[in-house]
Amino acid sequence: MDKPMDRSGLRPHSSHWGVFRAGWQDGTLVVEPHPGDPDPSPILQNFPKALRHRARIARPMIRRGWLANGPGPSDRRGRDEFVAVSWDRALDLLAGELARLRDTRGPQAIFGGSYGWSSAGRFHHAQSQIHRFLNIALGGYVRSVNSYSAGAANVIIPHVLGPFEPVTRHSITWEQVMEHTQMVLAFGGMAVKNSAVAGGGVSQHIERGAMGTAAARGCRFVLISPLRDDLPEEAGAEWQTITPGTDTAMMLGMAHTLASEGLHDRAFLDTYCTGWPEFEKYLMGRTDGVPKTAAWASAICGVPEARIAGLAREAAGKRVLITMAHALQRAEHGEQPVWMGAVLAAMLGQIGLPGGGFNYALGSIAHYGKRMVAVPVAGLPQGRNKVTEFIPVARISDMLLNPGAPFDYNGQRLTYPEISLVYWAGGNPFHHHQDINRLRRAFARVDTLVVHETAWTATARHADIVLPCTMTLEREDIAGSTTDPLLVAMHQLAEPYGEARDDYAIFAGLAARLGKEAEFTEGRTPREWLAHLYDRTRTALAERGLPAPDFETFWEMGELELPREEDTGGILGAFRRDPAANPLPTPSGKVEIFSGTIAGFGYEDCPGHPAWLAPVDVPDAANPLWIVANQPATRLHSQLDFGGTSADSKRRGREVMRIHPADAAARGIAEGDIVRLFNGRGACLAAAALSEAVMPGVVQLATGAWYDPADPEEEMPLCVHGNPNVLTRDAGTSRLAQGCTGQLTVLQVEKFTGNLPPVRAWDPPEAALATAAE
């Protein structure tokens, strides 16, 4: 299939970062964005060099120690050699291990990890495939809930406003912002590098243009962030620097100004909210003797008192939209800025108005700010999970290191299950999890770690059984989402690399060995599954009297435009229009400024109303700088780190760290120097870029560079590639949500003057490649 073809032969495909067409030109894969995309992502150009990169996994591999000694805890994971085996032997061994655990400990001994974006396809979605397999073949698995991106918001928003998805994705649209919004207070910004991606794919990147259109109409954008480029230039934003992690204090200072000067909307608070009197006592200092004035807030957040009070006065009476980036709640007490943002919007009386109020994560993912598709886009059914145990997704190390230990979550007292086998298909915990050295110790505790992977990520290198799977370009699928109007036929563009197989084929082979093949496959080939999933959309289109081509016609067309819902503002808009007829799905039916439910949990780290809770992890003499470990601009998380766009962004093969010139000068660091970032949890190398787009006292290093220890035998090895998660804290946001706190931590930076170690992150491990005795 890797053969030359003329440009008219480019075939449709899709990814989380955009719809595109691709084909082979003189032996090179050519990728062209969809012609209807006004602002296509450069991440698309990661594909050509990634498809046949040396980092790809060619054969099933088994860790030598596991093969020789059998299942059991081992600190050799990540250090051991691998042995190549045949597919039959790999599947036989894995099926035997799964059967052993099923029969001795039950499915509650298996953790179905698979947290990650994997593929934009509706069928070859690794997380859906593995969960279907575990449910059908074994009866279930221990699961995770919520996300690393929005772990705190996933829990707090339902208490305050209503269900997460309807509140965040179905209320404010970019169309409303362009037409109605007068002022945007963007806490953490809306970086277009983040809105370049969306689960299930995105055909039109409209965020940059929408902000430009709104700004041209006169909408005022105010960026509150340590980083100037957290809003695009088109927004014409005013940049207000702020001490990382202190946004709640700034919002409290604004709220105090509104309340003390009578600028808050008392009618809205009385009609649409509950709990204002309780919160007002705290705000005005009647409960703790500390009024949350603009001066008080300024001492914490570093924003001038006059600026805090001025923004509050300027917002009063205007159509104001308060936006909140994922970043703010990926930190200690991450629930508080989300809750306080909603309360500030309520005080301004803006919730439920077109282009006004509060919107969590607008601009963080391309799903947000779009109207909903009016017909269903089917996904692979996953069956029933009979196991009730679960963990918040960011607590995997805690679970593996502390089986049987109690933990709090959202009003429940739960117990960490005892896990013997971790099965990961899609996702890379050595990218998205914090404190990688602790994660290494956690993975050493299990009997068996199984990984499906396209390439030799650090997760694959720590596995016992590594099964090579296809990249999206090497299979057929259908891409679509609930917020993108284009359904895309993802044509196969290349043959599988080496002996790689689709996840579906791998699980079908395992299911056969476990006596569950018929139940898992339902007798369908992958193409037959695609036709089956498409039929749900086709039927819904036909019922609306819209064009509903059969599957083969759709496949030949390559794409199908779907109808979209009207822009009504969702449940918040309906609530604003008639609160009696359309109460919010909260305990009171209103916006919960004070939550009796949360107060009843008795969590000192998440009280019954939003509050300023000082973080533990703050700069000191040993660690004087903040680090912002944000999302990269050149890849989706760690996906295709070895692709062309990602690789070209590195310097001397390492990830780039930005630092303010004054902080660099104080440390003798010049542009392009290799620097060592370190704290008590670990250290990594990166290339320094001096930038005034980063406020003094802060450095920025994107996540996603594959973990690459200089010496894996060490307890705390130096990551030579620049993975910031060797530095970040593995602690929950609070007892309420137990979300990820990986956005911020503290550290020191120095110029690296030793012998520069090579970067080997993309090289296959030094494996025993000779085929083992069959």
C-alpha positions in Angstrom: 0.0 0.0 0.0 3.0 2.3 0.5 3.1 3.3 -3.2 3.2 6.5 -5.2 -0.1 8.0 -6.2 -1.1 11.3 -7.7 -2.7 14.1 -5.6 -6.1 13.2 -6.8 -5.7 9.9 -5.1 -5.4 11.4 -1.6 -7.8 9.6 0.7 -9.7 10.9 3.7 -8.6 10.2 7.3 -8.9 11.9 10.6 -7.1 12.5 13.9 -7.8 14.2 17.2 -6.0 17.2 15.8 -7.8 17.5 12.5 -9.5 15.9 9.5 -7.1 15.5 6.5 -6.4 13.6 3.3 -3.2 11.8 2.7 -1.5 9.6 0.2 1.9 8.5 -1.1 4.1 10.7 -3.4 7.4 9.2 -4.5 7.6 7.0 -1.5 6.7 9.8 1.0 3.4 10.2 2.9 1.8 13.5 2.0 -0.7 14.9 4.5 -3.0 17.8 3.6 -5.4 19.4 6.0 -9.1 19.4 5.2 -9.8 22.3 2.8 -12.6 23.6 5.0 -10.4 24.0 8.1 -9.7 27.7 8.6 -6.8 27.1 11.0 -5.4 23.6 10.6 -3.0 22.3 13.2 0.7 21.8 12.4 0.5 18.6 14.5 -0.8 16.9 11.4 2.7 16.9 10.0 3.9 14.5 12.7 2.4 11.6 10.7 4.9 11.3 7.8 8.0 10.7 9.8 6.3 8.8 12.5 4.7 6.1 10.3 7.9 4.1 9.8 10.0 5.5 12.6 12.6 3.3 14.3 10.6 3.8 17.6 7.8 1.6 16.2 7.4 -1.9 17.8 7.7 -4.6 15.2 7.1 -7.9 17.1 5.5 -9.2 20.3 8.0 -8.9 23.1 8.2 -10.3 26.6 10.4 -9.1 29.4 13.1 -11.7 30.0 12.6 -11.9 33.8 8.8 -12.5 33.4 9.4 -15.1 30.7 11.9 -16.9 32.9 10.3 -16.6 36.3 6.7 -16.1 35.7 4.3 -13.4 37.1 5.3 -11.6 40.3 6.5 -8.2 41.6 9.8 -7.1 40.1 12.0 -4.0 40.2 13.5 -5.1 36.9 10.6 -3.5 35.0 12.1 -0.7 32.9 15.6 -2.2 33.3 15.3 -5.7 31.9 15.9 -7.1 28.4 13.0 -8.2 26.1 12.7 -11.4 24.1 10.8 -11.5 20.8 8.2 -14.2 20.6 5.6 -15.3 18.1 2.0 -14.0 18.3 0.7 -17.4 19.2 3.1 -17.7 22.1 2.4 -14.2 23.3 -1.3 -14.7 23.2 -1.1 -18.1 24.8 1.0 -16.8 27.7 -1.2 -13.8 28.2 -4.5 -15.8 28.0 -3.0 -18.2 30.6 -2.2 -15.3 33.0 -5.7 -13.8 32.6 -7.3 -17.2 33.2 -5.2 -17.7 36.3 -6.3 -14.4 37.8 -9.9 -14.9 36.7 -10.0 -18.3 38.4 -8.0 -17.5 41.6 -8.7 -13.8 42.4 -11.5 -12.7 40.0 -11.6 -9.7 37.7 -11.3 -7.3 40.7 -7.6 -8.1 40.6 -7.2 -6.5 37.1 -6.9 -2.8 36.5 -8.1 -1.8 33.0 -5.9 1.3 32.6 -6.1 2.5 29.1 -6.5 6.2 30.0 -5.6 8.2 26.9 -6.7 9.5 23.6 -5.6 6.5 21.4 -7.5 7.0 18.1 -10.1 9.4 16.8 -11.9 6.4 15.3 -15.2 5.2 16.8 -14.4 1.5 16.4 -10.6 1.2 16.9 -10.7 3.2 20.1 -8.3 1.4 22.3 -10.1 2.3 25.6 -13.4 1.0 24.3 -11.8 -2.2 22.9 -10.1 -3.2 26.1 -13.0 -2.4 28.3 -15.3 -4.5 26.0 -12.8 -7.4 26.1 -12.4 -7.3 29.9 -16.1 -7.1 30.5 -17.0 -9.9 28.1 -14.1 -12.3 28.6 -13.4 -11.8 32.3 -16.5 -10.3 33.8 -15.1 -6.8 34.3 -12.1 -4.9 35.8 -11.2 -2.2 38.3 -11.8 1.1 36.5 -10.8 4.7 36.8 -13.1 7.7 36.9 -12.7 11.3 35.7 -9.7 12.6 33.9 -6.2 14.0 34.4 -7.2 17.2 32.5 -10.3 18.0 34.6 -10.2 15.8 37.7 -11.3 18.4 40.1 -13.8 20.1 37.8 -15.4 16.7 37.0 -16.5 16.5 40.7 -17.1 20.1 41.8 -19.2 21.3 38.8 -22.0 18.8 39.3 -22.3 20.0 42.9 -22.5 23.7 41.9 -24.1 23.9 38.5 -25.1 20.5 37.2 -23.7 17.6 35.1 -20.3 18.2 33.8 -20.8 17.7 30.1 -24.1 19.7 29.7 -22.7 22.6 31.8 -19.3 22.8 30.1 -19.9 21.8 26.5 -23.5 22.8 25.8 -23.9 26.3 27.3 -21.5 28.9 25.7 -20.6 28.8 22.0 -18.1 30.8 20.0 -21.0 32.1 18.0 -22.4 33.7 21.2 -19.0 35.1 22.1 -18.6 36.7 18.6 -22.1 38.3 18.8 -22.7 39.1 22.5 -19.7 39.1 24.8 -18.4 42.5 25.9 -15.6 41.3 28.2 -13.8 38.0 28.7 -11.9 37.4 31.9 -9.7 34.4 30.9 -8.2 32.8 33.9 -5.5 30.6 32.6 -6.2 31.7 29.1 -7.5 29.9 26.0 -4.4 28.8 24.2 -5.1 27.7 20.6 -2.5 24.9 20.9 -4.9 23.3 23.3 -8.0 23.8 21.2 -6.2 22.2 18.3 -7.4 18.8 19.6 -10.7 17.1 20.3 -11.6 13.5 21.0 -13.1 12.0 17.9 -11.6 14.6 15.6 -12.2 18.1 14.6 -12.9 19.4 11.1 -12.8 23.2 11.7 -10.5 25.0 14.1 -12.5 28.2 14.7 -11.2 29.4 18.1 -8.5 31.9 16.8 -10.9 33.4 14.2 -13.8 33.6 16.8 -11.6 35.5 19.2 -10.4 37.8 16.5 -13.9 38.5 15.3 -15.1 39.3 18.9 -12.1 41.6 19.5 -12.8 43.4 16.3 -16.4 44.0 17.4 -15.0 45.5 20.6 -15.0 42.6 23.0 -12.3 43.1 25.6 -10.1 40.1 26.5 -8.2 40.1 29.8 -5.7 37.3 30.2 -4.8 36.3 33.8 -1.9 33.9 33.5 1.9 33.6 34.1 2.2 33.0 30.4 1.5 35.7 27.8 0.7 33.3 24.9 -2.2 31.6 26.7 -4.4 33.7 24.4 -3.7 34.2 20.7 -2.6 37.5 19.3 -5.9 37.9 17.5 -7.7 38.4 20.8 -5.7 41.6 21.5 -5.6 40.7 25.1 -4.4 42.7 28.1 -2.0 40.4 29.9 -2.1 40.4 33.7 0.5 38.3 35.3 -0.4 36.4 38.4 1.4 34.1 40.9 0.7 30.6 39.9 -2.1 28.9 41.8 -3.6 32.1 43.3 -6.5 32.8 41.0 -9.0 32.0 43.7 -7.6 34.8 45.9 -7.8 37.3 43.0 -11.4 36.4 42.3 -12.2 36.7 46.0 -10.7 40.2 45.9 -12.9 41.1 42.9 -15.9 39.6 44.7 -15.2 41.7 47.8 -15.1 44.9 45.7 -18.4 44.0 44.0 -20.1 43.3 47.3 -18.7 46.1 49.4 -19.5 48.7 46.6 -23.0 47.3 45.9 -22.1 46.3 42.4 -23.2 42.7 42.7 -26.5 41.6 41.2 -28.6 40.9 44.3 -31.7 40.0 42.3 -29.9 37.2 40.5 -28.3 36.0 43.7 -31.8 35.9 45.4 -33.6 34.2 42.5 -31.1 31.9 40.9 -28.7 31.0 43.7 -28.5 29.4 47.1 -26.0 30.0 49.9 -25.1 33.6 49.3 -25.5 34.7 52.9 -23.1 31.9 54.1 -20.5 32.9 51.5 -20.9 36.6 52.1 -20.0 36.1 55.8 -16.7 34.5 54.7 -16.1 37.1 52.0 -16.5 40.0 54.3 -14.5 38.5 57.0 -17.2 37.9 59.5 -16.4 34.2 60.0 -12.6 34.4 60.2 -11.9 38.0 60.9 -10.2 38.4 57.4 -12.1 40.5 54.8 -11.1 39.2 51.4 -10.4 42.7 50.1 -8.5 43.6 46.9 -5.5 44.5 49.1 -5.6 41.1 50.9 -5.8 39.4 47.5 -3.0 41.4 46.0 -0.6 40.3 48.8 -1.3 36.7 47.8 -1.6 36.8 44.0 0.8 39.6 43.1 -1.8 41.5 41.1 -1.9 45.2 42.1 -4.8 46.1 44.4 -6.0 48.8 42.0 -6.1 46.3 39.1 -8.2 43.8 41.1 -10.7 46.4 42.2 -10.7 48.0 38.7 -11.5 44.8 36.9 -14.4 44.2 39.2 -15.8 47.6 38.7 -15.3 47.4 34.9 -17.1 44.1 34.7 -20.2 45.1 36.6 -23.2 45.7 34.4 -21.5 44.2 31.2 -22.0 41.0 29.3 -19.0 39.3 30.9 -17.8 35.8 30.3 -15.4 34.2 32.9 -13.5 31.4 31.4 -11.4 28.9 33.3 -8.6 26.8 31.8 -8.1 23.2 32.8 -4.7 24.3 34.2 -6.1 26.1 37.2 -7.7 23.0 38.7 -4.7 20.8 38.0 -3.1 22.1 41.2 -3.6 21.9 44.9 -7.2 22.7 45.9 -8.1 22.7 42.2 -11.8 22.7 43.1 -11.6 26.2 44.5 -10.9 28.3 41.4 -13.6 26.5 39.4 -16.2 27.1 42.2 -15.1 30.7 42.7 -15.3 31.4 39.0 -18.9 30.3 39.0 -19.7 32.4 42.1 -18.0 35.5 40.6 -20.1 35.1 37.4 -23.2 34.7 39.6 -22.4 37.9 41.5 -22.2 39.7 38.1 -25.6 38.2 37.2 -24.4 36.7 34.0 -25.0 33.0 34.2 -27.3 31.7 31.5 -27.1 34.8 29.2 -25.8 34.3 25.7 -22.0 34.9 25.7 -22.0 35.6 29.4 -21.5 33.9 32.8 -19.0 31.1 33.4 -17.6 28.5 31.1 -15.1 26.0 32.3 -12.5 24.9 29.7 -13.7 27.0 26.8 -10.7 26.9 24.4 -9.1 24.0 26.3 -10.3 21.4 23.8 -11.9 21.9 20.4 -15.2 20.3 21.6 -16.0 23.3 23.8 -17.8 26.3 22.3 -19.4 24.2 19.5 -23.1 23.4 18.9 -24.1 19.8 19.4 -24.6 17.4 16.5 -28.3 16.6 16.2 -27.9 12.9 15.4 -26.1 10.1 17.3 -22.5 9.1 16.4 -22.2 5.5 17.6 -19.3 4.0 19.5 -18.3 0.4 20.3 -20.6 -1.1 23.0 -18.5 -2.1 26.0 -20.7 -4.5 27.8 -21.3 -4.7 31.5 -18.6 -4.3 34.1 -19.6 -6.5 37.1 -16.7 -5.1 39.2 -17.8 -2.1 41.4 -14.4 -1.0 42.6 -12.8 2.1 41.1 -10.3 4.8 41.7 -10.0 8.5 40.7 -7.8 8.2 37.6 -4.8 10.1 39.0 -4.5 7.8 42.0 -3.0 4.8 40.3 0.3 4.9 42.2 -1.5 5.2 45.5 -3.6 2.2 44.6 -0.6 0.0 43.6 1.5 1.1 46.5 -1.2 0.9 49.2 -3.6 -2.0 48.5 -6.3 -2.1 51.2 -5.7 1.4 52.4 -8.7 3.7 52.8 -9.2 6.9 50.8 -11.9 9.6 50.6 -13.6 10.6 47.4 -16.7 12.8 46.9 -18.3 11.9 50.2 -17.4 8.2 50.1 -14.9 6.3 52.2 -13.4 3.8 49.8 -10.6 1.2 49.8 -7.8 0.8 47.3 -8.2 -2.7 45.6 -5.4 -5.2 45.5 -4.3 -5.3 41.8 -2.3 -8.2 40.3 -2.4 -7.3 36.6 -2.5 -3.9 34.9 -3.6 -3.9 31.3 -3.0 -0.8 29.3 -4.1 -0.3 25.7 -4.1 3.4 24.5 -2.4 6.0 26.7 1.0 6.5 28.3 1.0 6.9 32.1 4.7 7.8 32.0 3.5 10.9 30.3 0.4 12.0 32.1 1.1 10.7 35.6 3.1 12.7 38.2 6.2 11.8 40.1 7.5 9.2 37.7 10.0 7.8 40.1 7.1 6.9 42.4 5.2 5.5 39.5 8.1 3.2 38.7 8.0 1.8 42.2 4.3 1.4 41.9 4.5 -0.6 38.7 7.1 -2.8 40.3 4.5 -4.1 42.7 2.2 -5.9 40.3 2.5 -9.5 39.0 2.0 -8.6 35.3 1.9 -5.4 33.3 0.5 -5.7 29.7 0.8 -3.0 27.1 -0.5 -2.6 23.6 1.6 0.0 21.9 2.6 1.3 18.5 6.0 2.5 19.7 8.6 2.1 22.5 7.2 4.5 25.1 8.4 4.4 28.6 5.2 2.6 29.5 6.0 -0.1 27.0 9.6 -0.4 28.3 8.2 -1.1 31.8 5.8 -3.8 30.6 6.1 -7.5 30.9 4.2 -8.3 27.7 4.4 -5.8 24.9 2.0 -6.3 22.0 2.6 -4.2 18.9 -0.6 -2.5 17.6 -1.4 -0.6 14.5 -1.3 3.1 14.1 -4.5 4.8 12.9 -3.1 5.2 9.4 -2.8 1.4 9.1 -6.5 0.6 9.5 -10.0 1.7 8.6 -12.4 3.5 10.9 -15.0 6.2 11.2 -14.3 9.5 13.0 -16.9 11.7 14.5 -18.0 13.4 17.7 -20.9 15.0 19.4 -19.7 18.5 18.6 -18.2 18.2 15.1 -20.6 18.2 12.1 -18.3 16.0 9.9 -18.5 12.2 9.9 -15.3 10.9 8.2 -14.5 7.6 6.6 -10.9 6.9 7.7 -9.4 5.0 4.8 -6.3 2.8 5.4 -3.2 4.5 4.1 -0.4 2.1 4.9 0.2 -1.6 5.7 0.8 -2.4 9.4 4.3 -1.9 10.6 6.1 -5.2 11.1 3.8 -7.7 12.7 1.5 -5.1 14.3 -2.1 -6.0 14.7 -5.3 -4.0 15.4 -6.4 -4.0 19.0 -9.6 -5.7 17.9 -7.6 -8.6 16.3 -5.5 -8.9 19.5 -8.5 -9.1 21.8 -10.4 -11.4 19.4 -7.4 -13.8 19.7 -7.4 -13.6 23.4 -11.2 -14.0 23.6 -10.9 -17.1 21.5 -8.4 -18.6 23.9 -10.7 -17.8 26.8 -13.8 -19.2 25.2 -15.5 -15.8 24.5 -14.7 -15.1 20.8 -18.3 -15.2 19.6 -19.5 -12.9 22.3 -16.6 -10.4 21.7 -16.7 -10.2 17.9 -20.5 -10.9 17.5 -19.3 -12.5 14.2 -18.3 -9.2 12.6 -15.2 -8.3 10.8 -13.8 -4.7 11.4 -15.5 -3.5 8.2 -18.8 -5.1 9.2 -18.5 -3.3 12.6 -18.0 0.0 10.9 -21.2 -0.5 8.8 -23.0 -1.6 12.0 -22.0 1.5 13.9 -22.7 3.8 10.9 -26.2 2.5 10.6 -27.3 4.3 13.8 -26.4 7.6 12.3 -27.9 6.8 8.9 -31.2 5.7 10.6 -31.4 9.0 12.6 -30.7 11.0 9.4 -33.4 9.2 7.5 -35.9 9.8 10.4 -35.3 13.5 10.0 -35.8 13.4 6.2 -32.2 14.2 5.6 -29.8 12.5 3.1 -28.9 9.2 4.5 -26.5 7.3 2.2 -25.9 3.6 2.7 -22.5 2.6 4.2 -20.7 1.9 0.9 -21.8 5.2 -0.6 -20.7 7.0 2.6 -17.3 5.2 2.4 -16.9 6.2 -1.2 -17.9 9.8 -0.4 -15.3 10.0 2.4 -17.3 12.4 4.6 -20.8 13.3 5.5 -22.0 16.5 7.0 -24.3 16.1 10.0 -27.0 18.5 11.3 -26.5 20.5 14.4 -28.7 21.5 17.3 -29.9 25.1 17.8 -27.8 27.3 20.0 -30.1 27.7 23.1 -27.5 27.9 25.9 -28.3 24.4 27.1 -29.5 23.8 30.7 -28.0 27.1 31.9 -29.8 29.1 29.2 -33.1 27.3 30.0 -32.6 27.9 33.7 -32.0 31.6 33.2 -35.2 31.9 31.1 -37.4 30.1 33.6 -35.8 28.9 36.8 -39.0 27.4 38.1 -39.7 25.4 35.0 -36.1 24.5 34.4 -34.3 24.1 37.7 -30.7 23.0 37.6 -29.9 19.4 38.5 -28.3 20.4 41.8 -29.7 19.7 45.3 -31.4 23.1 45.5 -32.2 23.4 41.8 -30.1 26.6 41.8 -26.5 27.7 41.6 -24.9 26.4 44.8 -22.7 29.2 46.2 -22.8 27.3 49.4 -23.2 23.5 49.2 -24.7 21.8 52.2 -23.7 18.5 50.6 -20.0 19.3 50.5 -20.1 20.9 53.9 -21.5 17.7 55.2 -18.5 15.8 54.0 -16.3 17.5 56.5 -13.3 18.0 54.3 -10.9 20.6 55.6 -9.4 20.9 52.2 -12.7 21.5 50.5 -15.2 23.4 52.7 -18.8 24.2 51.9 -18.1 27.3 49.8 -15.2 28.5 47.7 -12.3 29.7 49.8 -8.7 30.6 49.7 -6.7 27.6 50.9 -2.9 28.2 50.9 -0.9 25.5 49.0 1.8 23.4 50.6 4.0 23.3 47.6 5.4 26.9 47.3 8.8 28.4 46.4 11.5 28.4 49.1 15.3 28.8 49.3 15.9 25.3 47.9 13.2 25.5 45.2 12.8 29.2 44.4 11.0 28.9 41.0 7.6 27.8 39.9 7.3 25.4 37.0 4.3 25.4 34.7 4.1 21.9 33.2 1.5 22.6 30.5 0.4 21.0 27.3 2.7 21.0 24.2 2.0 22.8 21.0 3.7 20.3 18.7 1.9 17.0 19.7 -1.1 15.8 21.6 0.2 15.0 25.0 3.0 12.5 24.3 1.6 11.1 21.1 4.0 10.9 18.2 6.7 12.7 20.1 9.0 11.3 17.5 7.0 12.8 14.6 8.3 15.6 12.4 6.7 18.6 14.0 7.5 17.5 17.6 11.1 16.5 16.8 11.8 19.8 15.0 10.6 21.8 18.0 13.4 20.3 20.2 16.9 21.7 20.6 19.8 19.4 20.6 17.3 16.6 20.9 15.7 17.9 24.1 12.5 19.6 25.1 12.7 23.3 25.4 12.2 25.1 28.7 11.2 28.8 28.7 12.6 31.1 31.4 12.5 34.9 31.9 15.8 36.6 31.0 16.2 38.0 34.5 16.0 34.5 36.0 18.3 33.2 33.4 20.9 35.9 34.0 20.9 35.3 37.7 21.9 31.7 37.0 24.3 32.3 34.2 22.0 30.7 31.6 22.2 31.8 28.0 19.8 31.1 25.1 20.2 27.5 23.9 22.1 26.2 27.0 21.2 22.8 28.3 19.9 23.2 31.9 19.1 20.9 34.7 15.8 21.2 36.4 15.6 19.6 39.8 13.8 19.2 43.2 13.5 16.5 45.8 11.6 14.2 43.5 13.8 14.1 40.5 15.7 15.9 37.8 15.7 16.4 34.0 17.6 18.2 31.3 16.1 20.6 28.8 17.2 23.3 26.4 16.8 26.9 27.7 14.9 29.5 25.7 14.9 33.0 27.1 11.4 34.7 26.9 9.6 37.6 28.3 6.4 35.8 27.6 7.0 34.0 30.9 6.7 36.1 34.0 9.7 36.3 36.4 9.9 33.5 38.9 8.3 31.0 36.6 9.7 28.5 34.1 7.6 26.6 31.6 8.3 23.1 30.3 5.6 21.3 28.3 4.7 17.7 29.1 5.0 14.9 26.5 8.7 14.4 26.0 9.2 10.7 26.4 10.8 9.8 29.8 14.4 8.8 29.1 16.4 7.9 32.2 20.2 8.3 31.8 20.7 5.2 34.0 17.5 3.1 34.6 19.3 1.2 37.4 19.4 4.3 39.6 16.6 5.0 42.1 16.1 8.6 40.9 17.7 8.7 37.4 18.2 11.9 35.5 15.7 12.2 32.6 17.8 13.5 29.7 14.9 14.3 27.4 12.9 16.8 29.4 9.9 15.1 31.0 8.6 17.5 33.7 6.7 14.7 35.5 9.9 13.6 37.2 9.4 16.8 39.2 5.7 17.1 39.8 3.8 16.0 42.9 1.6 12.9 43.0 -1.0 14.2 45.4 -4.8 14.7 45.0 -6.4 18.1 44.7 -8.4 17.5 47.8 -10.4 14.7 49.5 -13.4 15.7 47.4 -12.1 15.0 43.9 -8.6 13.5 44.3 -7.7 15.1 41.0 -4.4 15.6 39.3 -2.1 18.4 40.7 0.5 18.1 37.9 0.3 21.6 36.5 2.5 23.3 39.1 5.3 22.6 41.3 8.5 24.2 42.6 12.1 23.6 41.6 15.6 25.0 41.0 17.3 25.4 37.6 21.0 25.5 36.8 23.2 25.4 33.7 24.3 21.8 33.0 28.1 21.6 32.6 28.8 17.9 32.6 29.2 15.5 29.8 25.9 15.7 27.9 24.2 12.2 27.9 22.7 11.0 24.7 18.9 11.0 24.1 17.7 7.5 23.5 14.0 7.9 24.1 13.1 6.9 20.5 15.6 4.0 20.2 14.3 0.5 20.7 15.5 -1.0 23.9 18.6 -3.1 24.0 16.5 -6.2 23.6 17.4 -9.8 23.1 15.9 -9.7 19.6 16.6 -13.4 18.8 13.4 -15.3 18.8 12.9 -17.3 21.9 12.6 -21.0 21.7 9.0 -21.8 20.6 
